[in-house]
């Protein structure tokens, strides 16, 4: 049996792993590379195999860095099923079509710009909306904690990863001559006590373990300190300085987390009257999907939804749909909270809101999620005094708050605590889905705490299991 690390090896994005047993060939995740100059090239050359030979795909969750190349895989000849949870399938209906639309528009703009300089062959998008819609028909919905057999030699089970709605840890049993060998893919592992979703499921045994390390080198701020900083950022900006609060946020997961926390802090009397604009059509769709899967939410979120239903005095929340209304927000100079995508500030409507608010010292930018290397969000976190938006240099005068405790990823302590439930050391531990320094820190921490050996695979490396 061979395992090929196609992505998320020494980096965060592009999660995809090829498993070959001799009788079956399948992928776990098929994610898009994001951020950095090499991302587009990596996405266009990601398939080091013939997609027609892939029997099926197991998908941990809907985030584009785990699912975003599925339409390209299908367009290139993959015709098998994609197994995922029902909530993941619902989210993909929105996310993959949106991903395709963005690519079509970006390529359209790129081709127009190129023709002005010199005639040349047009670029093509990674995939089109039509191709994304075709791939969606290949989705197969799976319940949590229900064992399935995607192939006679394969058993697998999806466990709640506690990361976003529908996210999964995948337990996989591969039949071999001496019995079954168990491989566990954590996907993106959530943080216990995180808003909205339930805590990650506990796993007790694996022969082979692939564990994420997005925050493998650090500890998140406590939730108490995190909420105190969020309260300070909002109150200081809206009440004392008279500016706007701009929150870049991933449309799936983070936006819903922030809305829950703002409502809950209002309930506690820590925040006052708020006008909240969620400027992302996809975030509205994701929020509506969340309400269709109430059984997957934690008790605190269920209680908050009931409170919103029962009370007239509550935060004013408005979802912005059309471009004209989004543009009108840039004329409002004080008193509002804008939550918008993308979460790393590299694309989407958030760039417009940053352009109009970054240069104003009375405003605040609240960073609530992971910022990949070379993204605009990372430059803001790292203290950039000037950033370029739509070709224009914009000074950074607004206050920048980095509220790490809201991360939907487990930190180093959470990862080690999760590993502590294993009854014995896995035969192989591969630390993936992290920048190299973060993965290396987790390898060292595993060695120190458990005296277990773990390794960081290189992209496109092949492990014989």
FIBA-203472 format. One line per 10 residues: number of its first residue (from 1); their letters; for each residue z, x, y of C-alpha. Coordinates in pm, 1 decimal. Layout:
% FIBA-203472
NUM = a = Z X Y; ...;
% end
This chain:
% FIBA-203472
1 = xxxxxxxxxx = 0.0 0.0 0.0; -92.6 130.3 344.7; 33.1 38.2 690.4; -176.9 131.2 995.3; -18.8 125.7 1341.0; -298.2 -9.5 1557.4; -89.2 -47.2 1873.1; 259.8 -59.1 2027.1; 324.6 289.4 1887.7; 469.2 511.6 2159.4;
11 = xxxxxxxxxx = 395.0 232.3 2407.6; 492.3 -129.2 2465.3; 169.5 -330.7 2452.2; -106.8 -381.0 2196.5; 117.1 -481.6 1904.8; -85.6 -490.4 1583.9; -29.5 -362.1 1232.3; -279.0 -355.8 946.1; -139.2 -397.2 593.9; -361.9 -311.1 295.1;
21 = xxxxxxxxxx = -247.5 -348.9 -63.7; -572.5 -313.7 -256.8; -588.5 -686.6 -327.1; -534.1 -817.8 26.3; -586.0 -698.0 382.7; -409.7 -861.8 676.6; -271.3 -810.4 1025.9; 72.5 -867.4 1169.5; 2.0 -946.9 1536.2; -321.4 -878.7 1720.6;
31 = xxxxxxxxxx = -210.1 -797.0 2071.7; -386.7 -691.4 2386.7; -315.4 -362.2 2560.1; -193.2 -423.1 2914.5; -145.8 -203.3 3224.2; -277.9 147.2 3270.2; -630.0 276.4 3317.1; -697.2 306.4 2944.7; -605.5 -55.1 2859.6; -957.6 -196.6 2882.3;
41 = xxxxxxxxxx = -1104.6 85.6 2674.0; -833.4 43.0 2409.5; -896.7 -332.3 2393.1; -1272.0 -283.2 2349.8; -1225.4 -27.7 2070.6; -913.4 -175.8 1910.0; -1066.7 -275.9 1577.8; -1086.8 28.8 1353.7; -1183.4 -204.8 1069.5; -1432.7 -480.6 1000.4;
51 = xxxxxxxxxx = -1274.5 -810.1 1118.9; -1469.0 -993.6 845.6; -1253.5 -816.8 585.2; -919.5 -945.1 719.7; -778.7 -1218.9 495.5; -520.5 -1362.6 737.0; -297.9 -1284.7 1036.9; 78.2 -1330.8 1071.4; 176.7 -1376.9 1436.8; 528.6 -1309.6 1565.2;
61 = xxxxxxxxxx = 493.8 -1491.4 1898.8; 261.9 -1603.4 2176.9; 291.8 -1325.1 2435.0; -49.2 -1176.4 2508.7; 54.2 -823.4 2409.7; 102.6 -967.3 2059.6; -170.5 -1234.5 2044.9; -428.5 -1151.5 2310.9; -702.9 -1000.8 2091.3; -709.9 -1286.8 1839.0;
71 = xxxxxxxxxx = -1015.7 -1452.7 2000.9; -1201.7 -1119.8 1993.2; -1107.1 -1076.9 1627.4; -1247.5 -1422.4 1552.7; -1561.1 -1365.1 1761.5; -1627.2 -1048.5 1560.8; -1618.9 -1229.7 1229.5; -1258.9 -1302.5 1123.4; -1252.1 -1646.5 963.0; -910.5 -1658.8 796.8;
81 = xxxxxxxxxx = -593.8 -1845.1 893.8; -347.3 -1731.8 1161.6; 7.3 -1825.7 1059.3; 265.3 -1886.1 1333.3; 539.2 -2129.6 1432.4; 449.1 -2468.7 1579.4; 584.8 -2373.6 1923.0; 379.3 -2053.7 1920.1; 66.4 -2252.8 1830.9; 131.1 -2490.6 2122.3;
91 = xxxxxxxxxx = 179.7 -2202.8 2366.5; -137.3 -2029.7 2246.2; -339.4 -2339.5 2334.1; -257.8 -2259.0 2695.6; -220.6 -1881.2 2698.9; -534.8 -1770.4 2517.8; -764.0 -2000.0 2713.2; -602.6 -1877.0 3033.6; -646.5 -1515.3 2920.3; -1014.9 -1580.0 2851.7;
101 = xxxxxxxxxx = -1064.8 -1753.2 3187.2; -908.4 -1458.6 3373.7; -1133.3 -1214.7 3189.2; -1445.1 -1417.4 3262.2; -1360.0 -1428.5 3633.4; -1271.6 -1058.9 3652.1; -1596.6 -960.0 3479.8; -1793.0 -1195.0 3706.7; -1640.9 -1023.4 4013.3; -1693.7 -678.1 3860.8;
111 = xxxxxxxxxx = -2061.8 -744.9 3789.2; -2123.3 -880.8 4138.3; -1960.3 -573.8 4293.7; -2161.9 -342.1 4071.5; -2495.3 -502.6 4158.3; -2430.3 -434.9 4526.7; -2404.2 -61.6 4459.9; -2666.0 -9.3 4189.4; -2846.2 -224.4 3932.7; -2707.2 -177.0 3585.8;
121 = xxxxxxxxxx = -2640.2 -363.9 3266.1; -2372.0 -627.4 3317.9; -2026.0 -592.5 3168.9; -1909.2 -857.0 2921.8; -1559.2 -1006.6 2890.4; -1348.2 -924.9 2585.0; -1399.5 -1289.0 2490.5; -1488.5 -1618.3 2652.9; -1304.9 -1947.3 2687.4; -1536.6 -2093.2 2423.6;
131 = xxxxxxxxxx = -1446.7 -1814.3 2181.3; -1075.0 -1863.9 2250.4; -1107.5 -2235.4 2179.1; -1285.9 -2161.1 1851.8; -1007.9 -1924.4 1740.0; -739.9 -2183.3 1810.2; -880.1 -2392.8 1525.8; -769.2 -2114.5 1288.4; -399.3 -2158.8 1365.9; -169.1 -2275.4 1085.5;
141 = xxxxxxxxxx = 174.2 -2404.8 1190.5; 475.6 -2280.5 994.9; 837.0 -2397.2 1014.3; 1120.2 -2151.9 1057.4; 1303.8 -2050.9 738.0; 1031.7 -2184.9 508.6; 874.0 -1942.9 264.3; 494.0 -1946.2 240.4; 236.7 -1769.0 22.5; -66.7 -1673.0 233.9;
151 = xxxxxxxxxx = -195.7 -1484.8 -73.4; -84.7 -1489.8 -440.7; 67.6 -1142.8 -397.6; 237.4 -1214.4 -63.7; 546.0 -1413.8 29.6; 666.2 -1442.3 386.7; 919.1 -1625.1 601.8; 946.5 -1671.3 978.7; 1299.4 -1635.3 1125.6; 1400.5 -1710.0 1484.6;
161 = xxxxxxxxxx = 1375.7 -1389.2 1694.8; 1551.9 -1540.2 1998.1; 1296.9 -1386.7 2238.5; 1085.9 -1677.4 2365.7; 1017.1 -2025.8 2238.1; 875.6 -2000.4 1886.1; 922.4 -1623.0 1855.0; 973.5 -1487.5 1505.1; 1103.6 -1206.1 1293.6; 870.3 -1188.9 994.8;
171 = xxxxxxxxxx = 1010.4 -1116.4 650.4; 733.2 -1011.1 414.2; 744.5 -950.9 39.7; 449.2 -765.6 -112.6; 407.1 -781.2 -489.5; 367.1 -446.1 -659.2; 378.8 -321.3 -1019.0; 755.5 -267.9 -1004.2; 832.7 -595.9 -826.4; 831.4 -695.2 -462.1;
181 = xxxxxxxxxx = 863.8 -455.5 -169.0; 1012.0 -615.4 142.7; 880.4 -533.7 492.1; 1048.0 -673.8 805.3; 871.5 -691.3 1142.3; 1116.2 -770.8 1423.2; 842.3 -862.5 1670.5; 1021.5 -878.1 2005.9; 1391.5 -915.9 1933.2; 1587.3 -1128.3 2178.3;
191 = xxxxxxxxxx = 1923.2 -1070.8 2340.1; 2219.0 -1271.2 2203.6; 2341.1 -1519.1 2462.3; 2007.1 -1524.5 2643.0; 1928.9 -1852.5 2825.0; 1722.5 -2133.6 2672.3; 1650.8 -1993.9 2323.0; 1885.9 -1948.4 2029.4; 2024.1 -1611.2 1919.0; 1816.4 -1388.3 1687.4;
201 = xxxxxxxxxx = 1849.3 -1449.4 1314.8; 2038.5 -1193.7 1109.6; 1852.7 -999.0 839.8; 2047.8 -821.8 564.7; 1791.5 -613.5 378.6; 1449.7 -448.9 402.1; 1268.2 -173.0 221.5; 1048.6 -107.4 525.1; 1155.8 -201.3 878.5; 951.0 -202.5 1198.4;
211 = xxxxxxxxxx = 1191.2 -249.1 1489.9; 1101.7 -284.4 1856.3; 1248.1 -50.6 2121.0; 1143.3 -189.3 2460.2; 1493.1 -115.1 2590.8; 1593.6 131.3 2321.8; 1726.0 379.7 2576.3; 1956.1 164.0 2786.7; 2213.0 -111.9 2813.5; 2149.5 -427.4 3009.7;
221 = xxxxxxxxxx = 2383.7 -527.0 3284.9; 2634.5 -789.2 3171.8; 2534.7 -1150.6 3228.0; 2827.5 -1195.8 3469.3; 2711.9 -905.4 3687.9; 2351.8 -1020.8 3655.8; 2428.4 -1369.7 3780.1; 2643.4 -1232.9 4062.2; 2348.6 -1022.4 4180.4; 2108.9 -1317.8 4152.3;
231 = xxxxxxxxxx = 2348.1 -1532.5 4358.0; 2375.8 -1257.2 4620.4; 1997.3 -1209.7 4638.3; 1932.8 -1581.4 4686.2; 2217.2 -1656.9 4926.7; 2170.3 -1342.7 5136.5; 1797.7 -1409.3 5172.1; 1794.3 -1785.1 5225.0; 2116.9 -1828.9 5422.6; 2189.9 -1503.7 5605.3;
241 = xxxxxxxxxx = 1850.7 -1339.3 5661.5; 1634.3 -1650.5 5673.5; 1355.3 -1522.5 5452.8; 1191.1 -1613.2 5123.3; 1281.7 -1510.4 4769.3; 980.2 -1404.5 4562.7; 1030.5 -1381.9 4186.1; 747.3 -1235.2 3974.2; 793.3 -1386.5 3630.6; 616.5 -1414.5 3299.7;
251 = xxxxxxxxxx = 495.0 -1771.6 3267.8; 626.9 -1813.2 2914.4; 995.8 -1752.6 2865.0; 1105.9 -1587.4 3187.2; 1005.6 -1869.1 3422.1; 1196.7 -2121.4 3211.1; 1498.8 -1886.5 3196.3; 1508.0 -1852.4 3573.9; 1477.3 -2226.2 3632.2; 1767.3 -2289.3 3392.9;
261 = xxxxxxxxxx = 1985.8 -2027.4 3563.0; 1913.3 -2153.6 3915.0; 2000.9 -2507.9 3807.8; 2315.7 -2391.4 3629.9; 2432.9 -2184.8 3928.2; 2378.8 -2487.3 4151.5; 2587.0 -2697.6 3910.4; 2866.3 -2442.3 3943.4; 2851.1 -2453.8 4323.1; 2743.8 -2088.5 4352.3;
271 = xxxxxxxxxx = 2404.7 -2174.9 4501.6; 2332.4 -2437.8 4761.7; 2031.4 -2651.3 4840.5; 1713.0 -2486.7 4713.5; 1340.6 -2550.0 4741.2; 1183.5 -2388.7 4435.2; 807.4 -2357.1 4397.8; 672.5 -2256.0 4057.1; 326.3 -2132.2 4147.8; 156.3 -2107.8 3810.9;
281 = xxxxxxxxxx = -30.5 -2384.5 3632.1; 35.5 -2208.8 3302.2; 409.4 -2197.4 3373.2; 407.5 -2574.5 3415.9; 225.9 -2616.1 3085.1; 470.8 -2377.1 2914.3; 766.0 -2568.6 3061.2; 624.1 -2896.9 2931.3; 577.8 -2740.7 2586.9; 939.0 -2622.5 2597.6;
291 = xxxxxxxxxx = 1050.3 -2983.1 2649.6; 850.4 -3082.4 2340.9; 1060.9 -2847.5 2125.0; 1415.5 -2941.9 2224.4; 1545.2 -2864.7 1875.1; 1473.8 -2495.1 1938.4; 1685.4 -2475.2 2256.6; 2045.2 -2358.9 2278.8; 2324.9 -2601.0 2366.3; 2362.3 -2482.7 2726.8;
301 = xxxxxxxxxx = 1997.9 -2559.1 2800.3; 2022.9 -2901.3 2640.9; 2328.5 -2976.3 2857.0; 2147.7 -2859.2 3173.5; 1850.0 -3084.0 3101.3; 2082.5 -3381.4 3055.9; 2257.6 -3299.3 3384.9; 1923.9 -3285.5 3568.6; 1838.4 -3626.0 3425.8; 2171.6 -3780.1 3527.3;
311 = xxxxxxxxxx = 2208.8 -3645.3 3883.5; 2032.2 -3717.5 4209.7; 2179.1 -3417.2 4393.2; 2001.5 -3124.2 4229.4; 1766.0 -2837.5 4313.2; 1417.7 -2942.4 4428.1; 1162.3 -2796.5 4187.7; 789.9 -2830.5 4243.6; 509.7 -2698.9 4023.5; 207.2 -2584.5 4222.8;
321 = xxxxxxxxxx = -130.1 -2653.4 4064.7; -425.8 -2605.3 4297.4; -524.7 -2294.1 4489.7; -510.2 -2466.1 4829.2; -144.8 -2559.6 4784.5; -67.5 -2208.2 4663.6; -227.1 -2065.7 4978.5; -21.0 -2299.8 5197.4; 297.9 -2137.9 5063.9; 202.6 -1819.0 5248.1;
331 = xxxxxxxxxx = 249.3 -2003.1 5578.8; 613.1 -2086.2 5498.1; 819.7 -1806.0 5648.3; 1171.9 -1891.3 5536.7; 1392.7 -2095.0 5307.3; 1198.9 -2110.9 4980.4; 1202.6 -1953.7 4634.9; 860.8 -1880.0 4483.5; 836.6 -1806.9 4110.5; 488.9 -1687.5 4019.8;
341 = xxxxxxxxxx = 288.6 -1479.4 3771.6; 207.8 -1219.6 3665.7; 548.1 -1081.2 3573.4; 439.2 -719.0 3632.9; 270.7 -805.0 3966.0; -69.5 -677.7 3851.9; -266.9 -1003.2 3859.9; -250.6 -1370.8 3945.3; -106.1 -1559.5 4239.0; 202.3 -1337.8 4273.3;
351 = xxxxxxxxxx = -15.0 -1072.5 4441.4; -85.4 -1308.6 4730.8; 283.9 -1390.1 4775.9; 372.6 -1020.5 4768.2; 103.1 -947.1 5025.0; 254.2 -1198.4 5268.0; 624.7 -1126.4 5203.6; 666.0 -760.6 5100.2; 635.5 -635.0 5456.6; 910.0 -865.1 5588.3;
361 = xxxxxxxxxx = 1265.6 -720.6 5581.1; 1420.7 -1067.9 5577.6; 1260.6 -1140.7 5238.1; 1360.9 -1032.9 4887.7; 1165.0 -955.5 4573.2; 1364.9 -1023.0 4256.6; 1236.3 -831.3 3952.8; 1361.5 -996.7 3636.1; 1160.7 -846.2 3350.2; 1019.5 -532.2 3195.1;
371 = xxxxxxxxxx = 775.1 -343.6 3417.6; 528.8 -127.2 3226.4; 441.7 221.6 3343.0; 178.9 224.3 3621.3; 215.3 -148.4 3693.9; 274.1 -256.8 4053.1; 609.2 -398.7 3947.1; 715.0 -56.9 3817.3; 609.5 104.9 4146.1; 829.8 -139.8 4336.4;
381 = xxxxxxxxxx = 1123.0 -75.9 4102.8; 1072.6 299.7 4141.3; 1102.4 273.6 4520.2; 743.7 278.6 4648.2; 733.3 240.8 5025.4; 369.3 129.5 5032.4; 159.9 -52.6 4769.7; -206.7 -145.5 4770.7; -287.5 -516.7 4726.4; -650.0 -634.7 4729.5;
391 = xxxxxxxxxx = -749.8 -297.2 4871.2; -507.2 -322.4 5162.4; -198.2 -104.1 5206.1; 115.1 -318.9 5235.3; 445.2 -164.2 5348.4; 751.7 -242.4 5134.8; 1019.4 -363.9 5375.8; 1161.4 -651.6 5169.5; 1475.9 -593.7 4962.0; 1392.3 -516.7 4598.2;
401 = xxxxxxxxxx = 1642.0 -645.5 4341.0; 1607.5 -536.0 3979.4; 1809.9 -777.6 3766.8; 1784.1 -621.1 3421.6; 2037.9 -846.9 3254.1; 1781.9 -1127.7 3238.0; 1559.6 -938.3 2996.4; 1451.1 -1135.9 2691.7; 1459.0 -811.6 2490.2; 1761.0 -673.8 2308.3;
411 = xxxxxxxxxx = 1904.5 -356.8 2462.2; 2015.1 -52.4 2265.1; 2356.7 -197.4 2178.6; 2200.7 -528.9 2070.1; 1949.2 -350.1 1848.3; 2221.0 -140.4 1685.8; 2441.9 -447.3 1634.7; 2150.9 -629.2 1472.4; 2087.9 -330.8 1243.7; 2457.8 -325.1 1157.1;
421 = xxxxxxxxxx = 2414.0 -636.8 942.6; 2190.1 -449.9 697.5; 2368.3 -395.2 367.2; 2203.0 -57.8 314.0; 1959.7 177.3 484.4; 1593.0 74.1 460.4; 1372.9 327.4 282.3; 1164.6 361.4 598.9; 1244.6 266.6 959.3; 962.0 275.0 1212.7;
431 = xxxxxxxxxx = 1057.4 242.3 1578.6; 773.8 73.4 1766.9; 698.4 -129.1 2083.0; 856.4 107.2 2333.8; 760.9 381.2 2573.5; 803.4 711.6 2392.9; 1131.8 806.4 2562.3; 1281.7 464.7 2485.6; 1178.6 481.6 2120.1; 1313.7 835.1 2089.2;
441 = xxxxxxxxxx = 1649.0 727.3 2231.6; 1676.3 449.9 1973.9; 1586.8 689.4 1690.0; 1870.0 918.0 1805.7; 2113.8 626.6 1836.8; 2032.8 504.7 1484.2; 2090.7 854.7 1348.9; 2419.3 887.6 1534.2; 2563.3 545.9 1445.6; 2440.9 496.3 1089.4;
451 = xxxxxxxxxx = 2322.5 841.2 982.2; 1989.3 675.4 901.6; 1652.4 840.3 950.2; 1394.3 664.9 1167.3; 1058.2 776.6 1301.8; 812.0 692.2 1578.2; 459.5 640.8 1445.4; 158.7 752.7 1643.5; -111.2 503.3 1733.8; -372.1 475.4 1455.1;
461 = xxxxx = -150.1 669.9 1213.2; -141.5 547.6 852.8; 173.8 527.2 640.9; 150.5 507.1 263.7; 433.6 290.3 137.2;
% end
